[in-house]
């Protein structure tokens, strides 16, 4: 299959630029080095998840989803990108977050990506001490379905890695 055969929802400015790393190249004595500027994608401060989200949101729209659901850590870049993608697509967004970093300062617990998640309109669900993100996400999706919503789960792992794992012998 070709990529253009999959549903897709445009989220980013592409292609993002390549920037030469002349000083590092000089320091190493060659070869020519470049960095891909995914921070220029135009979606909530960029990141490498934007490209996969174009296809996942496209599939969600094709399935007539009304809300995206995903999971990650409290300061996850992945869920920030998901919240931005949902906002751009006009979908609701529920994020299941775990406190998996032992930082309990007020700044860490309420700012950064978590602040942006909420600013982008996402509803945030924090896992309790004995809850896994997947268990909590399944419960959130069941609750959404009971309210008449059509949730679409954005996987935490790379979908291609998941597909390779699922197809293992």
C-alpha positions in Angstrom: 0.0 0.0 0.0 1.0 3.6 -0.6 0.7 6.2 2.1 -1.7 8.3 0.1 -4.2 5.4 0.3 -4.6 5.9 4.0 -7.0 8.4 5.5 -5.0 11.5 6.5 -5.9 14.8 8.3 -3.4 17.6 7.5 -1.8 18.9 10.8 1.7 20.1 9.9 3.6 22.4 7.6 5.7 19.9 5.6 8.4 19.3 4.7 10.1 20.7 7.7 13.5 22.2 6.9 16.9 20.5 7.2 19.5 22.7 8.9 23.2 22.1 8.4 25.3 21.5 11.5 28.4 23.2 10.1 30.2 23.7 13.4 29.7 20.1 14.5 30.8 19.0 11.1 33.9 21.1 11.4 34.6 19.8 15.0 34.3 16.2 13.7 36.3 16.8 10.6 33.3 15.8 8.3 30.9 14.4 7.1 28.2 16.9 6.2 25.6 16.8 9.0 22.0 18.1 9.1 19.2 18.2 11.6 15.5 17.8 10.7 13.7 20.8 12.2 10.5 19.1 13.4 10.1 22.0 15.8 8.9 23.9 12.7 6.0 21.6 12.0 3.5 24.2 13.2 1.6 22.0 15.6 2.0 22.8 19.3 5.8 23.4 19.3 6.5 20.5 17.0 7.8 17.1 17.5 8.2 13.8 15.8 4.7 12.6 16.6 3.0 15.0 14.3 3.5 12.9 11.2 1.9 9.8 12.7 -0.9 11.9 14.1 -1.9 13.0 10.6 -2.7 9.4 9.8 -4.2 8.5 13.2 -6.5 11.5 13.2 -7.4 10.8 9.6 -8.4 7.3 10.5 -10.4 8.7 13.6 -12.2 11.1 11.3 -12.9 8.3 8.8 -14.4 6.3 11.7 -16.5 9.3 12.7 -14.8 9.6 16.1 -15.9 12.5 18.3 -13.1 12.4 20.8 -9.4 11.3 20.9 -8.1 9.4 23.9 -4.4 8.9 24.7 -2.0 8.3 27.5 1.4 9.2 28.7 3.4 10.7 31.5 2.5 14.0 33.2 4.8 16.1 31.0 4.4 13.9 27.8 5.2 15.5 24.4 3.1 12.8 22.8 -0.1 13.8 24.6 0.6 17.5 24.1 0.7 16.8 20.3 -2.5 14.7 20.6 -4.3 17.5 22.4 -3.2 20.0 19.6 -4.2 17.6 16.9 -7.7 17.1 18.5 -8.1 20.9 18.8 -7.2 21.4 15.1 -9.5 18.6 14.0 -12.4 19.9 16.1 -12.5 16.7 18.2 -12.7 16.3 22.0 -9.6 15.1 23.8 -9.1 13.0 27.0 -5.6 12.4 28.2 -4.7 9.7 30.8 -1.6 10.7 32.6 0.7 8.9 35.0 3.1 10.5 37.5 6.0 8.3 36.5 8.7 10.8 37.3 9.5 11.3 41.1 9.2 15.1 41.0 6.5 16.6 43.2 7.1 20.3 42.9 4.1 22.5 42.1 5.8 23.7 38.9 6.3 20.2 37.5 2.8 19.1 38.6 1.0 22.0 36.9 3.0 23.7 34.2 4.8 22.8 31.0 3.0 20.3 28.8 0.3 19.6 31.4 -0.6 23.3 31.3 -0.6 23.2 27.5 -2.8 20.1 27.4 -5.5 21.9 29.3 -5.0 25.1 27.3 -5.6 23.1 24.2 -8.9 21.9 25.6 -8.0 18.4 26.7 -9.7 16.8 29.7 -6.9 15.4 31.9 -7.3 12.2 34.0 -4.5 11.4 36.4 -3.9 7.8 37.3 -4.1 6.8 40.9 -1.1 5.0 42.6 -2.4 1.5 41.7 -3.8 2.3 38.2 -2.1 1.7 34.9 -2.6 4.1 32.1 -4.2 1.4 29.9 -6.7 0.4 32.6 -7.6 4.1 33.2 -7.9 4.8 29.4 -10.2 1.8 28.9 -12.4 3.1 31.8 -12.4 6.6 30.3 -13.4 5.3 26.9 -16.2 3.2 28.4 -17.5 6.3 30.2 -17.3 8.3 27.0 -19.2 5.6 25.0 -21.9 5.5 27.7 -22.3 9.3 27.1 -22.8 8.7 23.4 -19.3 9.7 22.3 -17.2 7.8 19.8 -13.7 7.6 21.2 -10.6 6.8 19.2 -7.5 5.6 21.0 -4.2 7.1 20.0 -1.6 4.5 20.9 1.3 5.4 23.0 3.8 3.3 21.1 4.7 3.8 17.5 1.9 2.1 15.5 4.4 0.4 13.1 6.4 -1.0 16.1 3.1 -2.3 17.5 2.2 -3.9 14.2 5.5 -5.6 13.9 5.1 -6.9 17.5 1.5 -8.1 16.8 2.6 -10.0 13.7 5.6 -11.8 15.3 5.7 -15.5 14.7 
